[in-house]
């Protein structure tokens, strides 16, 4: 799939992301926070407020002084959304909904507030509803940059990649070089198989982000590190993750990605420490799944079993909701619990409403472990047709092709997975070794 993003080359030094810039202005960031090293064991969140927490406190102070101004409630809602992103705690979205409700009481049909409503829907993973709401806003104001950002986000999550590409290009056409467009374009380039192009766009976004906006800088650095790690450059990725944690100690995404570096280095106990730290800060079921896998790799089987059991219980509680950890639950049932029927049931539930590449991969894998490899191949090849170069997805595609007796195609996918030197590369190498043996046992 081709992607242009021609206007990205004309990046300006200022960001057009009004939401994030307003939050940044509200944040009174202590200087030490920008340079504090990542800690293990003791949460830095216990001694210093996160950027979002500072924004929440400031917004509430403004509301106490000006309780009849809807804009103050908008600021509170945006800060609460950011806090939800920091912690993976959905209760902050509920609080944001209350703030939006109050803003709309004070200023019915306010366009800025309605954009925030769509952001809440996206955070709650209500992607179809978010897409429809964003389309309605786009009809009202066809040249609003951030509405195109909302359209991009919803379409990406649903797997409507062509529509997402069009919306992201509109963002760049309307305001060349704006920060939210650059980060979205970078994500699309990664999905379309251009990790170097994605990295260049993220680097441009980083250069346009004020040094005081520590949360934004940490997020971008983490994404840059993720791109390096996915391409096999673990050392470069590690440096970027440490940089991110210097800006934002205990940033959950940076901790999780740094743990992946430790796993690549076979430093499994160190990965466990990082993932325990992340889970302490962000008690999301998916984070607990990663911790359980790391414990298993570290040979701490009793702890791993307990963590997997806790993950399953927690994940099942939210499984019927849009905001869930169903992808992790699918892989838990498929690869750890060996309960193929349950894996497929959860996968069918997710596939019924979204077709992004990661859902397609999980659905294909669930079909594979259930013995339905012909169907599995169709869906995983649909995912790969987007252009994504992901070692785990490629390894899955190789195993599925091998089970269907197509050793040539299996070898091709597995070699691609191995060449990335990333998360799925070692499992792919093990299967590839089997492919090279005549009449391999499956």
Secondary structure, 3 states (H helix, E strand, C coil): CCCCCHHHHHCCCCCCCHHHHHHHHHCCCCHHHHHCCCCCCCCHHHCCCCHHHHHHHHHHHHHHHCCCCHHHHHHHHHHHHHHHHHHCCCHHHHHHHHHHHHHHHHCCCCHHHHHHHHHHHHHCCCHHHHHHHHHHHHHHCCCCHHHHHHHHHHHHHHCCHHHHHHHHHHHHHHCCCCHHHHHHHHHHHHHCCCHHHHHHHHHHHHHCCCCCCHHHHHHHHHHHHHHHHHCCCHHHHHHHHHHHHHHCCCCHHHHHHHHHHHHHCCCHHHHHHHHHHHHHHCCCHHHHHHHHHHHHHCCCHHHHHHHHHHHHHHHHHHCCCCCCCHHHHHHHHHHHCCCHHHHHHHHHHHHCCCCCHHHHHHHHHHHHHCCCHHHHHHHHHHHHHCCCCCHHHHHHHHHHHHHCCCHHHHHHHHHHHHHCCCCCHHHHHHHHHHHCCCCCCC
